Amino acid sequence: MTETPAWLRILSRSAAALLGGYAFSYAATACLARILPLAPADAVIVATLPAFVFYTLAILWAFASRDALRAWAPLALAAPLALVGFWPQAIRWLA
């Protein structure tokens, strides 16, 4: 069995950091804005502030993980967060 070239592993981790990190921070921000017990405008502002931390942590996770498959974990976490964050739109879309 041949080993994956180093450039392909780096490309995968970079894509996981950029794309997966963005999707995770976007979904986490939407989820947080939905569940905060504030006025909608205030909830969006308060939820947007930690988005920078979420994105930074996802990027660090992508390059600190043991293998490239684990680097994509934030993207897997983005799906349930997005479902919570966008449930009214999802229900309208499904109806």
VEXDOMAR-824673 format. One record per residue (C-alpha): residue in one letter; x, y, z. Coordinates in steps of 0.5 Angstrom, whole numbers, padded with zeros to 4 digits, always signed. Each point is the difference from the previous one (the first is absolute). Last residue first. Layout:
residues N
aXYZ...
***
This chain:
residues 95
a-0086+0044+0008l+0008-0002-0001w+0002+0007-0001r-0004+0003+0005i+0002-0005+0005a+0007+0001-0002q-0001+0008+0000p-0002-0001+0007w+0005-0005+0002f+0006+0005-0002g+0004+0000+0006v-0002-0007+0003l+0002-0003-0007a+0006+0004-0001l+0003-0003+0007p-0002-0007-0002a+0004+0001-0006a+0006+0004+0002l+0002-0006+0004a+0002-0004-0006l+0004+0006-0003p+0003+0001+0007a+0003-0007-0001w+0003+0001-0006a+0007+0000+0003r-0002-0007+0003l+0001-0003-0007a+0007+0004-0001d+0003-0004+0005r+0003+0002+0007s-0004+0006+0001a+0004+0006+0001f-0001+0003-0007a-0007+0000+0000w-0001+0001+0007l+0004+0007+0000i-0005+0002-0006a-0006-0002+0004l+0002+0004+0006t+0002+0006-0004y-0007+0000-0004f-0004-0001+0007v+0004+0006+0003f-0002+0004-0005a-0007-0002+0000p+0000+0002+0008l-0002+0007-0002t-0006-0002-0005a-0004-0003+0005v-0001+0006+0004i-0001+0004-0006v-0005-0005-0002a-0004+0000+0006d+0000+0007+0001a-0004+0001-0006p-0005-0006+0001a-0001+0003+0007l+0003-0005+0005p-0001-0007+0003l+0006-0003-0004i-0002-0006-0003r-0001+0002-0008a+0006+0005+0000l+0005-0006+0003c-0003-0005-0005a+0002+0006-0006t+0007+0001+0003a+0001-0007+0001a-0002-0002-0007y+0004+0006-0003s+0006-0002+0004f+0000-0007-0002a-0001+0001-0007y+0006+0005+0000g+0004-0005+0004g-0002-0005-0005l+0002+0004-0006l+0006+0003+0002a+0003-0005+0005a-0003-0006-0004a+0003+0003-0006s+0007+0001+0003r+0000-0007+0003s-0002-0003-0007l+0005+0004-0003i+0006-0002+0005r-0002-0008-0001l+0000+0001-0007w+0007+0003+0000a+0003-0005+0004p-0002-0006-0005t-0005-0005+0003e+0004-0006+0002t+0000-0006-0005m-0003-0007+0002
***
